[in-house]
Amino acid sequence: MLLQMRGISKSFYGVQVLDGIDFDLRPGEVHALVGENGAGKSTLAKLMSGVYRPDDGYMIVNGKPVSAYTPIEAQRMGISMIYQESCLVPEMSVAENVFLGSEPRWLGLFSNAMKMKRETKSILRSLGMPLHPNTKVKNLSMSEHHIVAIAKALSLKANIFVMDEPTASLSDAERIRLFAMIRRFKEEGVGIVYITHRLNEIFDICDRVTVLRDGKKVVTTSVTGLAENQLVKLMVGRELAQIFPPLSKPTDKELLRVENLTRKPWFENIDFRLNEGEILGITGLIGSGTEGLAKTIFGEVQPESGKVYWNREPILLKSPRQAIASGFGYVNRDRIESGLFMDMNVYHNLTIASLKKIHRYHLLKDQPEQDKALDAIIQLDIKARDPEQEIKFLSGGNQQKVMLGKWLVAESDLYILDEPTRGIDVASKSELYVLLHELVREGKGMIVISSDMSELIGLCNRILVMHEGRIVDEIAHEEASQERILQSAAGMHR
Ligand SMILES: Nc1ncnc2c1ncn2[C@@H]1O[C@H](COP(=O)(O)OP(=O)(O)OP(=O)(O)O)[C@@H](O)[C@H]1O
């Protein structure tokens, strides 16, 4: 065994988060760790990588019994972790970040910059991401960030990888490359702990799966012979009905029109229309322009040219403040960078986009807003100790729900959702899809940008595919297939 955990327990502020967990990792296996949001997966992963110390229990790492260790000691013992959120230094270059803390040195003294760059280039190439090693991390997109974080973990040449939702913001093409890399590692005897909410990945790449529920282990079982609905039942404790609700027919009423929108080098000549009652999907590979397009419609960046009409009226894309005043809500794909205020509590994060509606002297004390925040907590099943809990202590999936919840509280009219179900468990996802349908039926506009093709196909009336900054395909729900989306995203459609 590469890693054995026995009787591991952990509490935070008297609340037990993990209770007597046993877990094993064999050489050459990918061992999935699954469970609902808040089940304790990331906490277990952080115990493996030395970020937290267990209150009880012990571990055996590469044959060595240990009760607790630091992240540096974990690295030395051959454990490398890829976190849900990237922990990179924005002011440093890609290569410096990849080798931060493990710089190759001349004669053990001087940092060997050439070697660092060469190795960074080679790892990134094998991940299919030809980023320049000198590029500053602050200039990268969220998905590129994630790739650098993966490259960093790979550079450590560990024999135990702990991957916490590594594909959350990767498109299918990048995911396929990461999986090829994982398969190579397996052949070399490396073991991988793999946390994901994308259940198809478990059947694609994992050998065994351990299910956690409310901090307890439900089962460890082989993936072979396991059906997806069985796995869901183990995770959720009940059968789940259909994941996607049936689509309704959009009306002819135009809500949003985008004409010739251009912001080079991100995107060029973007034209599309969103009708009432429609869920419009947008997708593309990393760098295809989807993220920039969302930011532009929300006023975070200004276009060079083009027009946007909301309810047939031209609208100026000047700032997020103005976009919010026009009724736009935007779930950013990057929670840490701009979505949430980590030191603020759940209430404040939920009501922050509605502040303009609250009397300035009664900031955050306004009863209707608080009631709406409470509604959102219940509607989205946000698991927090109480609404006053700081958001940084919520699990990743619950933080994601807060990001969406703030636009519900603000009663937005147009929802621009970039990877809205990132890190959200399967049961919550199906509830969220129902909610999105309800919003659309109430006349709200809905744009969903996603790298999850099953989500696009199941949820959207129409899918626009972007490639190198242009819309290259428009696919109606009835014609949507994984192959067609993949081909178009790669620029190979007609
Ligand atoms: N540092 C902390 N302080 C207080 N509570 C914490 C802390 N870290 C995690 N928790 C709590 O522990 C529980 C388990 O969280 P964890 O992040 O391990 O869940 P998870 O299974 O990874 O969920 P997700 O799928 O949403 O990422 C949650 O209720 C969370 O709020």
The ligand as an SDF file (V2000), in Angstrom:
LIG
                    3D

 31 33  0  0  0  0  0  0  0  0999 V2000
  -11.3320   25.1250    8.3190 N   0  0  0  0  0  0  0  0  0  0  0  0
  -12.6000   24.8090    8.5770 C   0  0  0  0  0  0  0  0  0  0  0  0
  -13.2540   25.3620    9.6260 N   0  0  0  0  0  0  0  0  0  0  0  0
  -14.5360   25.0560    9.9020 C   0  0  0  0  0  0  0  0  0  0  0  0
  -15.2710   24.1720    9.1890 N   0  0  0  0  0  0  0  0  0  0  0  0
  -14.6730   23.5880    8.1330 C   0  0  0  0  0  0  0  0  0  0  0  0
  -13.3170   23.8720    7.7610 C   0  0  0  0  0  0  0  0  0  0  0  0
  -13.0020   23.1360    6.6700 N   0  0  0  0  0  0  0  0  0  0  0  0
  -14.1100   22.4190    6.3710 C   0  0  0  0  0  0  0  0  0  0  0  0
  -15.0980   22.6880    7.2410 N   0  0  0  0  0  0  0  0  0  0  0  0
  -16.4460   22.0890    7.2570 C   0  0  0  0  0  0  0  0  0  0  0  0
  -16.2720   20.6960    7.1360 O   0  0  0  0  0  0  0  0  0  0  0  0
  -17.3220   20.1210    6.3520 C   0  0  0  0  0  0  0  0  0  0  0  0
  -16.6910   19.2700    5.2560 C   0  0  0  0  0  0  0  0  0  0  0  0
  -16.0840   20.1480    4.3250 O   0  0  0  0  0  0  0  0  0  0  0  0
  -15.2360   19.6060    3.0890 P   0  0  0  0  0  0  0  0  0  0  0  0
  -14.6730   20.8020    2.3860 O   0  0  0  0  0  0  0  0  0  0  0  0
  -14.3050   18.5560    3.5240 O   0  0  0  0  0  0  0  0  0  0  0  0
  -16.4180   18.9470    2.2200 O   0  0  0  0  0  0  0  0  0  0  0  0
  -16.3520   18.3270    0.7580 P   0  0  0  0  0  0  0  0  0  0  0  0
  -16.9000   16.9410    0.8400 O   0  0  0  0  0  0  0  0  0  0  0  0
  -14.9920   18.4680    0.1710 O   0  0  0  0  0  0  0  0  0  0  0  0
  -17.4100   19.2310    0.0040 O   0  0  0  0  0  0  0  0  0  0  0  0
  -17.4330   19.8300   -1.5040 P   0  0  0  0  0  0  0  0  0  0  0  0
  -17.9140   18.7110   -2.3770 O   0  0  0  0  0  0  0  0  0  0  0  0
  -18.4690   20.8970   -1.4300 O   0  0  0  0  0  0  0  0  0  0  0  0
  -16.0860   20.3420   -1.8470 O   0  0  0  0  0  0  0  0  0  0  0  0
  -18.1640   21.2730    5.8490 C   0  0  0  0  0  0  0  0  0  0  0  0
  -19.2980   21.3660    6.6640 O   0  0  0  0  0  0  0  0  0  0  0  0
  -17.2700   22.4990    6.0480 C   0  0  0  0  0  0  0  0  0  0  0  0
  -18.0440   23.6420    6.3190 O   0  0  0  0  0  0  0  0  0  0  0  0
  1  2  1  0
  2  3  1  0
  2  7  2  0
  3  4  2  0
  4  5  1  0
  5  6  2  0
  6  7  1  0
  6 10  1  0
  7  8  1  0
  8  9  2  0
  9 10  1  0
 10 11  1  0
 11 12  1  0
 11 30  1  0
 12 13  1  0
 13 14  1  0
 13 28  1  0
 14 15  1  0
 15 16  1  0
 16 17  2  0
 16 18  1  0
 16 19  1  0
 19 20  1  0
 20 21  2  0
 20 22  1  0
 20 23  1  0
 23 24  1  0
 24 25  2  0
 24 26  1  0
 24 27  1  0
 28 29  1  0
 28 30  1  0
 30 31  1  0
M  END
$$$$
